[in-house]
Amino acid sequence: MDMLLGGSSAAMAGAICNPLEVIKIRMQLQGELQSKGNYNVHYRNVFHATYQVASKDGILALQKGLVPFVCYQFACNTARLGFYQMVSQRGLTKNPDGSVNGLRTLFWAVTCGGVGGVFCSPFFLVKTHLQSKANASIAVDHQHNHSGMIEAFSTIYKEGGIRGLWRGASSMIPRIAVANATQLLTFEKSYEYMKTQFPNRPWVALFSACFMAGIFMSLGMAPFDLVATRFYNQGTNLQGKGLLYRTVPDCVLKICKSEGPLAFFKGWTACYFRLGPYTFLLLIFWENLKYYHKEWKSSS
């Protein structure tokens, strides 16, 4: 049940935040491996990008890749939040006095995040392909011609087999591990502290902790998120090998050399606008589902 609650919380949050994910993907792919000034800027900022997508691709394009994105959220967080809740309930993230242990929380958050990264990789691959597909006038980087999620899975499987469905997983595991570590560690420590400051106002403590978790998660995750997006979206040759990047370190070095270190934070505002509300909604939904499940168990 812990795993189902974690996955359901993320799926609900993901369904609400999907348009921001589309915008983030487009901004991260813009100017791939090109120095500033040598490419057309189709998306100047989050608001301009939203206008461009809605006007050129149609308003419904803001919900591109919705189904695989929700599936990705459910698969990822069933593992990362579900397993984390299990170890937390067993006291593995706590000190003997019941307070949050930072190092233990970090270890288990990274471990559970890595497991979640393996579970969700195929869905992230497909949703990235679908969300990056755009009208030729605003298209950025490689374009995949999938018509939908099922057709995308079929095409990828025919070209690369089962292994092809997990292409790019090496970039997903550190992405989710860092996201889980920053999100859960910040949330746990902030929530613990805020409850002492607002003992009679639990919602204030919860909202404040969620807000802090969103900020730290978006800052820590942004470079890993950009690398994963680039890695998953690249085209492949007849052998199923990436046309631009061989490995994650190769991707990092090429981005740094061609675009500069700041490129790893390309689209950071879009990243925060997506991850900030997402983290807030996810943790709110998760805490409430756990509360109502506990109430249901006690009344049964």
C-alpha positions in Angstrom: 0.0 0.0 0.0 2.9 2.4 0.7 4.1 2.0 -2.9 0.6 2.6 -4.3 0.2 5.7 -2.2 3.5 7.1 -3.4 2.8 6.3 -7.0 -0.8 7.8 -6.9 0.4 11.0 -5.3 3.0 11.5 -8.0 0.6 10.6 -10.8 -1.9 13.3 -9.6 0.8 15.9 -9.3 2.2 15.0 -12.7 -1.2 15.3 -14.4 -1.5 18.9 -13.2 2.1 19.9 -14.1 2.5 18.3 -17.5 2.3 21.5 -19.5 5.3 22.9 -17.6 7.2 19.7 -18.4 6.5 20.3 -22.1 7.9 23.8 -21.8 10.9 22.6 -19.8 11.8 20.0 -22.4 11.7 22.5 -25.3 13.9 25.0 -23.5 16.5 22.4 -22.4 16.9 21.1 -26.0 17.2 24.6 -27.5 20.7 25.3 -28.9 22.0 21.8 -28.2 25.8 21.7 -28.6 25.8 25.3 -30.1 27.4 28.3 -28.5 25.2 31.3 -27.6 24.3 33.4 -30.6 24.7 30.6 -33.1 21.1 29.3 -33.1 17.6 30.6 -33.4 16.0 31.3 -30.0 12.4 30.1 -30.3 11.8 30.1 -26.6 13.0 33.2 -24.7 11.4 32.4 -21.4 8.7 30.3 -19.8 5.9 32.6 -20.8 7.1 33.1 -24.3 7.6 29.4 -24.7 4.1 28.8 -23.6 2.8 31.3 -26.1 4.9 29.7 -28.9 3.8 26.2 -28.2 0.1 27.2 -27.9 0.1 29.4 -31.0 2.2 27.2 -33.3 1.4 23.7 -32.1 -2.0 24.3 -30.8 -3.3 24.7 -27.2 -3.6 20.9 -26.8 0.2 20.6 -27.5 0.8 21.8 -23.9 -0.5 18.4 -22.8 1.7 16.4 -25.2 3.0 13.2 -23.6 0.5 13.3 -20.8 -0.1 9.6 -20.6 3.5 8.4 -20.6 4.3 11.3 -18.2 1.7 10.2 -15.7 2.8 6.5 -16.1 6.4 7.7 -15.6 5.5 9.5 -12.4 3.6 6.4 -11.1 6.3 3.9 -11.9 9.1 6.1 -10.5 7.4 7.1 -7.3 5.8 3.8 -6.6 9.5 2.7 -6.1 11.2 5.8 -4.7 8.5 7.0 -2.3 7.1 3.6 -1.6 10.4 2.0 -0.7 11.4 5.2 1.2 8.2 5.1 3.3 9.0 1.4 4.2 12.5 2.1 5.4 11.2 5.3 7.2 8.5 3.3 9.1 11.2 0.9 10.2 13.2 3.8 11.7 16.1 3.4 9.3 16.2 7.2 8.7 15.9 8.2 12.3 18.2 8.7 15.3 17.5 6.7 18.5 15.5 9.7 19.9 13.2 9.7 16.8 14.7 12.8 15.2 15.6 12.8 11.5 19.2 11.6 10.8 20.5 13.5 7.8 23.1 11.0 6.6 20.7 8.0 6.9 18.0 9.9 5.1 20.4 10.9 2.4 21.6 7.3 1.9 18.1 5.8 1.7 16.7 8.7 -0.5 19.6 8.2 -3.0 19.1 4.4 -2.9 15.4 4.5 -3.4 15.7 7.1 -6.0 18.1 5.0 -8.0 15.7 2.1 -7.9 12.9 4.4 -9.1 15.1 5.5 -12.0 15.3 2.0 -13.3 11.6 1.4 -13.0 10.5 4.5 -14.9 13.1 4.8 -17.7 11.1 3.5 -20.6 8.2 6.0 -19.9 10.6 8.9 -19.6 12.1 7.9 -23.0 8.8 7.9 -24.7 7.4 11.1 -23.0 10.6 13.0 -24.0 10.2 11.9 -27.6 6.6 13.0 -27.7 7.0 16.3 -25.8 10.0 17.5 -27.9 8.1 17.0 -31.2 7.1 20.4 -32.5 5.9 22.4 -35.5 8.9 22.9 -37.9 8.9 26.7 -37.2 9.7 26.2 -33.5 11.3 22.7 -33.5 14.5 22.2 -31.5 17.0 19.4 -31.9 16.2 15.9 -33.1 12.5 15.2 -33.8 10.9 11.8 -33.3 7.9 11.0 -35.4 5.8 8.9 -33.0 2.1 9.3 -33.2 1.5 8.2 -29.6 2.7 6.2 -26.6 1.9 2.7 -27.9 3.4 3.4 -31.4 6.5 4.9 -29.7 7.0 1.8 -27.6 6.5 -0.4 -30.6 8.9 1.5 -32.8 11.6 1.6 -30.1 11.2 -2.1 -29.4 11.5 -3.0 -33.1 14.7 -0.9 -33.4 16.4 -1.8 -30.2 14.6 -4.6 -28.5 14.1 -4.7 -24.7 17.4 -3.0 -24.2 16.3 -0.1 -26.4 13.5 0.7 -24.0 16.0 1.3 -21.3 18.3 3.4 -23.5 19.4 6.4 -21.5 18.8 4.8 -18.1 22.4 5.6 -17.1 21.4 9.3 -17.1 18.1 8.7 -15.3 19.5 6.9 -12.3 21.6 9.8 -11.0 18.8 12.3 -12.0 16.3 10.5 -9.8 18.8 9.8 -7.0 19.7 13.4 -6.7 16.1 14.5 -7.0 15.1 12.1 -4.2 18.0 13.1 -2.0 17.4 16.9 -2.2 13.6 16.6 -2.1 13.2 14.2 0.8 16.1 15.3 2.9 15.0 18.9 2.7 11.4 18.0 3.3 12.1 15.8 6.3 14.4 18.3 8.0 12.3 21.3 7.2 9.1 19.6 8.3 10.7 18.5 11.5 11.9 22.0 12.3 8.7 23.8 11.2 6.5 21.6 13.3 8.4 22.9 16.4 7.7 26.5 15.2 4.1 26.0 14.4 2.9 23.1 16.7 -0.8 24.1 16.5 -0.7 24.9 12.7 0.3 21.7 10.9 -0.7 23.0 7.5 1.8 25.9 7.9 4.6 23.5 8.7 3.6 21.2 5.8 3.3 24.0 3.2 6.6 25.6 4.3 8.5 22.3 4.1 7.0 21.6 0.7 8.1 25.0 -0.6 11.7 24.6 0.6 11.9 21.1 -0.8 10.8 22.4 -4.2 13.5 25.1 -4.3 16.4 22.7 -3.3 15.2 20.0 -5.6 15.1 22.2 -8.7 18.5 23.6 -7.9 20.1 20.3 -7.3 18.4 18.4 -10.1 18.6 20.9 -12.9 22.0 19.9 -14.4 21.1 16.2 -14.2 17.7 16.8 -15.7 19.2 18.6 -18.7 21.7 15.9 -19.3 19.0 13.2 -19.1 16.7 15.1 -21.5 19.5 15.5 -24.0 20.6 11.9 -23.6 17.1 10.4 -24.1 16.1 12.7 -27.0 19.1 12.2 -29.2 18.7 10.2 -32.4 20.3 6.8 -32.9 22.2 4.9 -35.7 21.3 1.5 -37.1 23.1 -0.2 -34.2 21.0 1.7 -31.7 23.9 3.9 -30.5 23.4 7.6 -29.8 24.3 10.0 -32.5 25.6 12.7 -30.2 26.5 11.1 -26.9 28.1 7.8 -26.1 27.9 8.0 -22.3 26.8 10.4 -19.6 30.3 11.7 -19.0 30.7 12.2 -22.7 27.4 14.2 -22.7 28.5 16.4 -19.8 31.9 17.2 -21.5 30.4 18.0 -24.8 27.8 20.3 -23.3 30.4 22.1 -21.2 32.7 22.5 -24.1 30.2 23.6 -26.7 27.7 25.6 -24.5 29.6 26.5 -21.3 29.0 25.5 -17.7 25.9 27.7 -17.4 24.2 25.5 -20.1 23.5 22.9 -17.4 21.0 25.4 -16.0 19.4 26.2 -19.3 15.6 26.4 -18.8 16.1 26.5 -15.0 13.1 28.9 -14.6 11.0 26.3 -16.4 12.5 23.6 -14.3 11.5 25.4 -11.1 8.0 26.3 -12.4 7.6 22.6 -13.1 9.4 21.1 -10.1 8.3 23.7 -7.5 4.5 23.2 -7.9 5.1 19.5 -8.6 7.0 18.9 -5.4 4.5 21.0 -3.4 1.5 19.0 -4.8 3.3 15.6 -4.6 4.1 16.0 -0.9 0.7 17.5 -0.1 -1.0 14.6 -1.8 1.4 12.0 -0.3 1.0 13.3 3.3 -2.8 13.4 3.0 -3.1 10.0 1.4 -0.9 8.5 4.2 -3.1 10.3 6.8 -6.4 9.0 5.3 -5.0 5.5 4.9 -3.9 5.5 8.5 -7.3 6.7 9.6 -9.0 4.0 7.5 -6.8 1.3 9.0 -7.5 2.5 12.5 -11.3 2.5 11.9 -11.4 -0.9 10.2 
